[in-house]
């Protein structure tokens, strides 16, 4: 149960944290690759951005935390080993920082994910989104 938020509506605060964690983590590698596709970025900045993603209302639960260095850096190393990103060391002030950029293979992978989403997943994703967040959709019209 979320300490700061109190019980979730409908179930007296009981929910399956494993399902929520898996949903939040499910897009982790893809989200990191996508972030790197947008700009040259270092690991700490990726963590900061994911912190904002995980900090929306209701997600500051003691057992559902944003990924830290022990999660982010192995993902970055794996993406680098697979040739999807490339890291280079640069000076950031007085510190050496490893910045990551997407490779041509990484770009092809992101494009393939877009194609799969567009061609095969978009309808089910739209149905899911409309069902899970109906008020947001009504506000857009």
VEXDOLO-716031 format. One record per residue (C-alpha): residue number from 1; x, y, z. Coordinates in Angstrom, 1 decimal. Example, Ala and Ser with C-alpha at 12.3 -4.5 7.8 and 13.67 -1.06 7.14 Angstrom:
// VEXDOLO-716031
<mimar k="1" px="12.3" py="-4.5" pz="7.8"/>
<mimar k="2" px="13.7" py="-1.1" pz="7.1"/>
This chain:
// VEXDOLO-716031
<mimar k="1" px="0.0" py="0.0" pz="0.0"/>
<mimar k="2" px="1.2" py="3.5" pz="-0.7"/>
<mimar k="3" px="2.3" py="5.2" pz="2.5"/>
<mimar k="4" px="1.8" py="8.8" pz="1.4"/>
<mimar k="5" px="-1.3" py="8.3" pz="-0.7"/>
<mimar k="6" px="-3.5" py="6.1" pz="1.5"/>
<mimar k="7" px="-5.8" py="3.4" pz="0.1"/>
<mimar k="8" px="-6.4" py="3.2" pz="-3.6"/>
<mimar k="9" px="-10.1" py="3.7" pz="-4.6"/>
<mimar k="10" px="-12.2" py="0.6" pz="-4.8"/>
<mimar k="11" px="-10.1" py="-2.0" pz="-3.0"/>
<mimar k="12" px="-9.3" py="-0.4" pz="0.4"/>
<mimar k="13" px="-5.7" py="0.1" pz="-0.8"/>
<mimar k="14" px="-5.0" py="-3.5" pz="-1.6"/>
<mimar k="15" px="-3.6" py="-4.2" pz="-5.1"/>
<mimar k="16" px="-1.1" py="-6.4" pz="-6.7"/>
<mimar k="17" px="2.2" py="-4.5" pz="-6.6"/>
<mimar k="18" px="3.9" py="-7.1" pz="-8.8"/>
<mimar k="19" px="1.5" py="-6.3" pz="-11.6"/>
<mimar k="20" px="2.1" py="-2.6" pz="-11.2"/>
<mimar k="21" px="5.8" py="-3.1" pz="-11.1"/>
<mimar k="22" px="5.9" py="-5.2" pz="-14.2"/>
<mimar k="23" px="3.8" py="-2.6" pz="-16.1"/>
<mimar k="24" px="6.1" py="0.2" pz="-15.1"/>
<mimar k="25" px="9.2" py="-1.9" pz="-15.9"/>
<mimar k="26" px="7.8" py="-3.4" pz="-19.1"/>
<mimar k="27" px="8.8" py="-0.6" pz="-21.3"/>
<mimar k="28" px="12.1" py="0.2" pz="-19.5"/>
<mimar k="29" px="14.6" py="-0.9" pz="-22.2"/>
<mimar k="30" px="12.5" py="0.5" pz="-25.0"/>
<mimar k="31" px="12.0" py="3.8" pz="-23.2"/>
<mimar k="32" px="15.7" py="4.2" pz="-22.5"/>
<mimar k="33" px="16.6" py="3.4" pz="-26.1"/>
<mimar k="34" px="13.9" py="5.9" pz="-27.2"/>
<mimar k="35" px="15.4" py="8.6" pz="-24.9"/>
<mimar k="36" px="18.8" py="8.0" pz="-26.4"/>
<mimar k="37" px="17.4" py="8.2" pz="-29.9"/>
<mimar k="38" px="16.2" py="11.7" pz="-29.2"/>
<mimar k="39" px="19.5" py="13.1" pz="-27.9"/>
<mimar k="40" px="23.0" py="12.3" pz="-26.6"/>
<mimar k="41" px="22.5" py="11.6" pz="-22.9"/>
<mimar k="42" px="24.2" py="10.2" pz="-19.9"/>
<mimar k="43" px="23.0" py="7.6" pz="-17.4"/>
<mimar k="44" px="22.3" py="10.0" pz="-14.6"/>
<mimar k="45" px="20.0" py="12.2" pz="-16.8"/>
<mimar k="46" px="18.1" py="9.0" pz="-17.8"/>
<mimar k="47" px="17.6" py="8.2" pz="-14.1"/>
<mimar k="48" px="16.3" py="11.8" pz="-13.5"/>
<mimar k="49" px="13.8" py="11.6" pz="-16.3"/>
<mimar k="50" px="12.6" py="8.2" pz="-15.2"/>
<mimar k="51" px="12.2" py="9.6" pz="-11.7"/>
<mimar k="52" px="9.8" py="12.1" pz="-13.0"/>
<mimar k="53" px="7.9" py="9.4" pz="-14.9"/>
<mimar k="54" px="7.6" py="7.3" pz="-11.7"/>
<mimar k="55" px="6.7" py="10.3" pz="-9.5"/>
<mimar k="56" px="3.2" py="10.8" pz="-10.8"/>
<mimar k="57" px="0.4" py="10.7" pz="-8.2"/>
<mimar k="58" px="-0.1" py="7.4" pz="-6.7"/>
<mimar k="59" px="3.2" py="5.8" pz="-7.7"/>
<mimar k="60" px="5.3" py="6.9" pz="-4.7"/>
<mimar k="61" px="4.8" py="3.6" pz="-3.0"/>
<mimar k="62" px="7.5" py="2.1" pz="-0.8"/>
<mimar k="63" px="7.8" py="-1.0" pz="-3.0"/>
<mimar k="64" px="7.4" py="0.7" pz="-6.4"/>
<mimar k="65" px="10.4" py="2.9" pz="-6.9"/>
<mimar k="66" px="12.1" py="4.4" pz="-10.0"/>
<mimar k="67" px="15.0" py="2.4" pz="-11.3"/>
<mimar k="68" px="18.3" py="3.4" pz="-9.8"/>
<mimar k="69" px="21.9" py="2.8" pz="-11.0"/>
<mimar k="70" px="21.8" py="-0.9" pz="-10.4"/>
<mimar k="71" px="19.0" py="-1.2" pz="-13.0"/>
<mimar k="72" px="19.9" py="1.6" pz="-15.4"/>
<mimar k="73" px="23.6" py="0.9" pz="-16.0"/>
<mimar k="74" px="23.2" py="-2.8" pz="-16.7"/>
<mimar k="75" px="20.5" py="-1.9" pz="-19.3"/>
<mimar k="76" px="22.8" py="0.7" pz="-20.9"/>
<mimar k="77" px="25.7" py="-1.8" pz="-21.0"/>
<mimar k="78" px="23.4" py="-4.4" pz="-22.5"/>
<mimar k="79" px="22.1" py="-2.0" pz="-25.2"/>
<mimar k="80" px="25.8" py="-1.1" pz="-25.9"/>
<mimar k="81" px="26.9" py="-4.8" pz="-26.1"/>
<mimar k="82" px="24.1" py="-5.4" pz="-28.6"/>
<mimar k="83" px="25.2" py="-2.5" pz="-30.7"/>
<mimar k="84" px="22.1" py="-0.4" pz="-30.3"/>
<mimar k="85" px="23.8" py="2.5" pz="-28.5"/>
<mimar k="86" px="27.4" py="3.7" pz="-28.3"/>
<mimar k="87" px="29.0" py="5.4" pz="-25.3"/>
<mimar k="88" px="31.8" py="7.9" pz="-25.2"/>
<mimar k="89" px="33.5" py="9.6" pz="-22.3"/>
<mimar k="90" px="33.4" py="13.4" pz="-22.1"/>
<mimar k="91" px="34.1" py="15.9" pz="-19.4"/>
<mimar k="92" px="31.1" py="17.4" pz="-17.7"/>
<mimar k="93" px="32.5" py="20.1" pz="-15.5"/>
<mimar k="94" px="35.3" py="18.4" pz="-13.7"/>
<mimar k="95" px="33.9" py="14.9" pz="-14.0"/>
<mimar k="96" px="34.2" py="12.3" pz="-16.7"/>
<mimar k="97" px="30.8" py="11.3" pz="-17.8"/>
<mimar k="98" px="29.8" py="8.6" pz="-20.3"/>
<mimar k="99" px="27.3" py="9.9" pz="-22.9"/>
<mimar k="100" px="25.3" py="7.5" pz="-25.0"/>
<mimar k="101" px="24.1" py="7.9" pz="-28.6"/>
<mimar k="102" px="22.0" py="5.7" pz="-30.7"/>
<mimar k="103" px="23.7" py="3.7" pz="-33.5"/>
<mimar k="104" px="22.2" py="2.9" pz="-36.9"/>
<mimar k="105" px="21.2" py="-0.5" pz="-35.6"/>
<mimar k="106" px="19.4" py="1.2" pz="-32.7"/>
<mimar k="107" px="17.6" py="3.6" pz="-35.0"/>
<mimar k="108" px="16.4" py="0.6" pz="-37.1"/>
<mimar k="109" px="15.3" py="-1.1" pz="-33.9"/>
<mimar k="110" px="13.3" py="2.0" pz="-32.8"/>
<mimar k="111" px="11.7" py="2.3" pz="-36.2"/>
<mimar k="112" px="10.8" py="-1.4" pz="-36.2"/>
<mimar k="113" px="9.1" py="-0.9" pz="-32.7"/>
<mimar k="114" px="7.2" py="2.0" pz="-34.2"/>
<mimar k="115" px="6.1" py="-0.1" pz="-37.1"/>
<mimar k="116" px="5.0" py="-3.0" pz="-34.9"/>
<mimar k="117" px="3.1" py="-0.5" pz="-32.7"/>
<mimar k="118" px="1.5" py="1.2" pz="-35.6"/>
<mimar k="119" px="0.6" py="-2.0" pz="-37.6"/>
<mimar k="120" px="-0.2" py="-4.5" pz="-34.9"/>
<mimar k="121" px="-0.7" py="-3.0" pz="-31.5"/>
<mimar k="122" px="-2.2" py="0.4" pz="-32.0"/>
<mimar k="123" px="-5.9" py="-0.8" pz="-31.9"/>
<mimar k="124" px="-5.5" py="-2.8" pz="-28.7"/>
<mimar k="125" px="-3.3" py="-0.1" pz="-27.2"/>
<mimar k="126" px="-6.0" py="2.5" pz="-28.0"/>
<mimar k="127" px="-8.7" py="0.3" pz="-26.5"/>
<mimar k="128" px="-6.6" py="-0.2" pz="-23.4"/>
<mimar k="129" px="-5.8" py="3.6" pz="-23.1"/>
<mimar k="130" px="-9.5" py="4.6" pz="-23.5"/>
<mimar k="131" px="-10.6" py="2.1" pz="-20.9"/>
<mimar k="132" px="-7.9" py="2.9" pz="-18.4"/>
<mimar k="133" px="-7.9" py="6.7" pz="-18.8"/>
<mimar k="134" px="-11.4" py="7.7" pz="-20.2"/>
<mimar k="135" px="-11.5" py="11.1" pz="-18.5"/>
<mimar k="136" px="-8.3" py="12.2" pz="-20.2"/>
<mimar k="137" px="-9.7" py="11.2" pz="-23.6"/>
<mimar k="138" px="-13.0" py="13.1" pz="-22.9"/>
<mimar k="139" px="-11.0" py="16.3" pz="-21.9"/>
<mimar k="140" px="-9.2" py="16.3" pz="-25.3"/>
<mimar k="141" px="-12.4" py="16.6" pz="-27.3"/>
